Amino acid sequence: SPGAREPGTRLRIVPARHRSRTAGTVLALVLIALTLHSILGNPQWGWPVFAEWFLSPPVLSGLARTLVLTLLLVDALALAGLPLFGNRAGSAIS
């Protein structure tokens, strides 16, 4: 038969080619790079003003309080034996 091979001969293994996947990845990386360049390089975004407001004491205090409350909630759920990530019976993750 045409697909048969001699016993003891080795198969030639070649890497799989995914041209469309590679092209999509390159396109996505170019779009991400252009977006980051636009956001970070444009002075109209006003990053010094953003830093001034974001690093103000009330905002940092609220951020710290949010993180502490989140950690307390996760600890309380873990102590109660409740699933933290909504894992259900029969799911692939057990």
C-alpha atoms as one frame of an Amber mdcrd trajectory, in Angstrom:
protein
   0.000   0.000   0.000   1.209   3.565  -0.648   1.220   4.616   3.051   3.100
   1.552   4.281   6.717   1.822   5.378   9.442  -0.666   5.901   9.718  -2.079
   9.436  12.579  -0.497  11.361  12.599   2.755   9.358  12.269   5.985  11.279
   9.558   8.533  10.716  10.635  12.004   9.653   9.172  14.475  12.128   8.749
  18.046  10.947   7.573  21.013  13.036   3.971  22.089  12.563   3.499  25.325
  10.681   0.819  27.737  11.802   1.176  30.662   9.420  -2.167  32.280  10.270
  -1.502  31.954  14.007   1.938  33.518  13.574   0.527  36.345  11.447  -2.220
  37.010  14.008   0.327  37.096  16.818   2.529  39.548  14.929  -0.471  41.745
  14.133  -1.606  41.735  17.772   1.907  42.627  19.005   2.152  45.505  16.512
  -1.257  46.851  17.590  -0.299  46.596  21.278   3.010  48.374  20.624   1.275
  51.173  18.693  -1.333  51.604  21.434   1.291  51.734  24.197   3.375  54.201
  22.195   0.313  56.402  21.687  -0.701  56.311  25.348   2.731  56.656  26.924
   4.273  59.011  24.371   1.455  61.510  23.997   1.820  64.511  26.337  -1.922
  65.212  26.029  -2.638  62.270  28.329  -1.292  64.374  31.228   0.616  61.696
  33.125   2.040  64.172  35.695  -1.532  65.197  36.614  -2.570  61.546  36.812
   0.379  60.747  39.106  -0.418  63.749  41.313  -4.011  62.631  41.832  -3.438
  58.884  41.940  -0.633  59.140  44.505  -2.560  61.507  46.778  -3.035  60.310
  50.391  -6.826  59.757  50.178  -6.516  57.580  47.063  -3.639  55.530  48.495
  -5.544  55.113  51.749  -8.614  53.862  49.883  -6.467  51.480  47.855  -4.856
  50.077  51.008  -8.256  49.673  52.683  -9.641  47.859  49.629  -6.705  45.435
  49.573  -7.013  44.716  53.309 -10.757  44.062  53.026 -10.181  41.778  50.028
  -7.584  39.749  51.929  -9.880  39.494  54.960 -12.734  38.243  52.778 -10.519
  35.627  51.106  -9.280  34.458  54.521 -12.843  34.273  55.854 -13.980  32.215
  52.854 -10.993  29.888  53.196 -11.629  29.405  56.925 -15.284  28.671  56.238
 -14.243  26.033  53.724 -16.010  27.727  50.829 -14.503  27.549  47.340 -12.604
  30.697  46.465 -12.888  30.504  42.696 -16.360  29.103  42.102 -15.144  25.561
  41.459 -18.083  23.247  40.785 -18.384  19.484  40.922 -17.600  17.917  37.582
 -15.362  20.729  36.396 -11.985  20.023  34.857 -10.225  21.647  37.819 -10.579
  19.714  41.052
